[in-house]
Amino acid sequence: MSDYFGYTRDTQASQIISADNAIIDIGNGALGLVQNFSGSYQHQVEPRFEMGSSTLFWVNGKPSGQFQVSRLVGRDGILAGFRSSGGSDACGGIRQLNVSLDGGSCGVRGGSGVSFSGAKLQSVSVQGQAGGFEIAESANFLVAEMN
């Protein structure tokens, strides 16, 4: 049956995975109190032409990416969750970042996910607001490869 505007719609349950199933690991085990994350991976692509021709040539650059994660500050303290467990970030520490799915509920296929390797911590930040109930912190990583 059509709705008021004339559309018909099929409703599907269990098609979208909830963020409740996401596990974020930045090299120290599962990171708690995560509020959001974003990962991207790209390579430069530039057009090139030759004189006397309308032929277009594509030139690909080297790939790289970014990974950003924000979390609430917990009992471990401000920025403690972003500290490297294996070597100093100042001394060239490289991390493996993982986003995976917990297969604990709703028939989610556990273990599937994406990995960002060759990750280097670029920046950290702390945010708070008067009248707010929490302190938030963020970290941004540059990554060499996504699998």
QUIUR-V432150 format. One record per pair of residues at least 24 apart in sequence whose ideal C-beta (glycine too) atoms are under 10 Angstrom apart, sorted by sequence separation. I is the first residue (numbers start at 1). J is the second residue. D is the distance in whole Angstrom. If there is no record, write none. Layout:
((I;J;D) (I;J;D))
//
This chain:
((40;64;10) (41;65;4) (42;66;9) (94;118;6) (95;119;4) (118;142;9) (119;143;5) (120;144;8) (40;65;5) (41;66;8) (94;119;7) (95;120;7) (116;141;7) (118;143;6) (119;144;7) (39;65;7) (40;66;5) (41;67;9) (93;119;9) (94;120;6) (95;121;7) (116;142;10) (117;143;7) (118;144;3) (119;145;9) (39;66;7) (40;67;8) (93;120;8) (94;121;10) (116;143;4) (117;144;6) (118;145;5) (38;66;8) (39;67;4) (40;68;9) (67;95;9) (69;97;8) (92;120;8) (93;121;8) (115;143;9) (116;144;8) (117;145;5) (118;146;10) (38;67;7) (39;68;8) (116;145;7) (117;146;8) (37;67;7) (38;68;5) (39;69;9) (67;97;5) (69;99;9) (115;145;8) (116;146;5) (117;147;7) (37;68;7) (38;69;8) (89;120;7) (90;121;10) (115;146;7) (116;147;8) (36;68;8) (37;69;4) (38;70;9) (65;97;10) (67;99;9) (89;121;5) (114;146;6) (115;147;5) (36;69;8) (37;70;7) (89;122;9) (114;147;7) (35;69;9) (36;70;5) (37;71;9) (113;147;10) (34;69;6) (35;70;5) (36;71;9) (89;124;10) (34;70;7) (35;71;6) (33;70;10) (34;71;5) (35;72;6) (84;121;7) (31;69;7) (33;71;5) (34;72;8) (83;121;9) (32;71;7) (33;72;4) (82;121;7) (31;71;6) (32;72;9) (33;73;8) (26;67;8) (33;74;5) (83;124;10) (32;74;6) (33;75;10) (82;124;6) (24;67;9) (26;69;7) (32;75;10) (33;76;9) (32;76;8) (97;141;6) (24;69;6) (26;71;10) (79;124;6) (78;124;9) (79;125;9) (95;141;7) (97;143;7) (24;71;8) (34;81;9) (67;114;10) (79;126;7) (96;143;10) (33;81;8) (78;126;6) (95;143;9) (32;81;7) (67;116;5) (94;143;10) (96;145;10) (97;146;9) (98;147;10) (31;81;6) (66;116;9) (78;128;10) (94;144;8) (31;82;8) (65;116;6) (96;147;10) (28;80;10) (29;81;10) (67;119;6) (89;141;10) (28;81;7) (65;118;10) (66;119;9) (73;126;8) (28;82;9) (64;118;9) (65;119;9) (67;121;10) (68;122;9) (73;127;10) (26;81;8) (27;82;10) (28;83;8) (67;122;10) (68;123;9) (70;125;9) (73;128;9) (82;137;7) (26;82;7) (27;83;10) (28;84;8) (29;85;8) (66;122;8) (81;137;8) (82;138;9) (83;139;10) (24;81;10) (26;83;10) (27;84;7) (28;85;5) (70;127;8) (78;135;7) (80;137;9) (82;139;4) (26;84;9) (27;85;6) (28;86;9) (39;97;8) (79;137;6) (81;139;8) (82;140;10) (26;85;10) (27;86;7) (78;137;6) (79;138;10) (82;141;9) (27;87;10) (37;97;9) (39;99;7) (74;134;10) (77;137;10) (79;139;8) (72;133;9) (73;134;7) (74;135;10) (37;99;7) (72;134;5) (73;135;4) (71;134;10) (72;135;7) (73;136;7) (74;137;10) (72;136;6) (73;137;6) (34;99;10) (71;136;7) (72;137;8) (27;93;9) (31;97;10) (70;136;6) (71;137;6) (27;94;9) (28;95;9) (70;137;7) (71;138;8) (27;95;4) (30;98;9) (69;137;9) (70;138;4) (71;139;9) (26;95;6) (27;96;6) (69;138;7) (70;139;8) (25;95;9) (26;96;9) (27;97;7) (30;100;9) (68;138;7) (69;139;6) (70;140;10) (25;96;8) (26;97;5) (27;98;9) (68;139;7) (69;140;8) (25;97;7) (26;98;8) (30;102;9) (67;139;9) (68;140;5) (69;141;8) (24;97;8) (25;98;4) (26;99;10) (41;114;9) (67;140;8) (68;141;7) (24;98;8) (25;99;8) (66;140;7) (67;141;5) (23;98;8) (24;99;6) (25;100;7) (39;114;7) (41;116;8) (66;141;7) (67;142;8) (23;99;7) (24;100;9) (39;115;10) (40;116;10) (65;141;9) (66;142;6) (67;143;6) (22;99;6) (23;100;5) (39;116;6) (65;142;7) (66;143;7) (22;100;8) (23;101;7) (64;142;7) (65;143;4) (21;100;9) (22;101;7) (23;102;6) (64;143;7) (65;144;8) (67;146;9) (21;101;5) (22;102;8) (39;119;10) (63;143;9) (64;144;6) (65;145;8) (21;102;5) (63;144;8) (64;145;8) (65;146;6) (20;102;8) (21;103;8) (62;144;9) (63;145;7) (64;146;9) (18;101;10) (21;104;7) (63;146;8) (17;101;7) (20;104;9) (21;105;7) (20;105;8) (21;106;8) (20;106;9) (18;105;8) (21;108;5) (23;110;9) (18;106;7) (20;108;9) (21;109;10) (23;111;10) (25;113;9) (17;106;8) (21;110;8) (24;113;10) (17;107;10) (18;108;9) (23;113;8) (25;115;9) (26;116;9) (17;108;6) (22;113;8) (14;106;6) (17;109;9) (27;119;8) (13;106;10) (14;107;7) (26;119;8) (14;108;9) (27;121;10) (17;112;10) (26;121;9) (35;134;9) (36;136;10) (33;134;9) (35;136;7) (37;138;10) (35;137;10) (36;138;9) (37;139;10) (38;140;10) (39;141;9) (41;143;7) (33;136;9) (35;138;9) (40;143;9) (41;144;10) (33;137;9) (39;143;8) (41;145;8) (42;146;10) (41;146;4) (40;146;9) (41;147;10) (39;146;7) (31;139;9) (26;139;7) (27;141;10) (26;141;7))
//
